[in-house]
Amino acid sequence: MIDFKQKKAFSIHSVLLSVLAAIIPSGFYNLEGIIVALLFVNWLFFVKGYNAFNEIPKGTILLFAFFTLFLIGLVYTNNVNGQFKFIGRNISYLLIPISFIGVKLTYKMVSNIKKCFIFSLIACILFANLYSIIDYMASGEMEIFLTPSIYNKFTYYGLTRVFKDWHPTYVSLFLNLGLVFAYDLYFKNKRYILWGLITALSSLNIFLLNSFIGIIVFLLIFYLFILQILNGSRKALIASTFIMLCLMSIFYIRNPFHYPKIEKFKHTEFKITDKKDERNALNLRLAKWKTSIDVFKNAPILGVSNGDYKNALYDQYVKNEFFYCAGERYSSHNQYLYTLSANGTIGLILLILILYLPFTQKARNYVFLLFLAICSIFFITEDLLARQQGVVFFIFFYVFLSHPIGINSTNEK
């Protein structure tokens, strides 16, 4: 009877993991909290994985340590209420890793979870594409006003407006990871038509989403793909590098999608500023980064705390005379600097260990390492872990992709 209950609990756990993987990239990501809670409750009362606490991976321990910094922040923050809210939004640092303890993933489970992520994402992005097409055909207008700016209906926020707060950069991140999963699941198994369809749709939308960092990551993935199919020879390395550099140069010079960011970058001087006539995407980022470093200097060990971070950054923007950034209440737009200013040197060290310690291990899971590489690059221009959607995405796939697969399931493919 106990074995039957245990088996049923693991089946439920498998379903919940797949559902969470499907919700994360979708426009319904606000349901993540419910699924994470159900996953933890099922683990706590039925799976009973707490018997395997002695087998916790190093990466999971680092996640727990990182979360501990948020708790320590309660001691010195000036905004206790804000700190508590931040801790509540980031409880996934505990619940998701714990929900994997003692759970033996099979190859079939791993495959299903990746498929749920891919096809949920593809369904949502297709819906967004169709919505834009229908809207254009009905109105005859190519642009739409979304407070406070005007957007093309087929790009950037104009494309993702179909779902509330479906951030273009996050969607670009998901599409890039989806390309890695599609290659692993379909290209390697010679299912070229399905792989080609997923790759074509994902590639097109990565450019339409107008996220520079997303496009750069896509080109790097394309570069690695060319290397792989050419068997990584020296000629392949030279050819791939040449092709990638040509593509990047052509994209910048020709600007085929007429991105205003690129045009403004070409015609403005390089400097740290947020003034209207002098700023471009890079200059504005530099203003945010400089201000974040200034905030860090005020509390270099433990940071100003996550609860005080926004107010501290705002005050520093005003002090630095970056009034546009202050008015928009911009964050750091760099996960490393966000962590440095909010959680200090200790926080940054833990984040770096979380990201790069797996690269030092002998037994390497290359899909996991690619996931880490993709996130590491996105962290340069976005503070992804400042939003719950980014936290759940990162923690879930960090734990899932690094989790060992059950020995008894080696024949399940």
Order of alpha helices (4+ residues) and beta strands (2+ residues): alpha-alpha-alpha-alpha-alpha-alpha-beta-beta-alpha-alpha-alpha-alpha-alpha-alpha-alpha-alpha-alpha-alpha-alpha-alpha
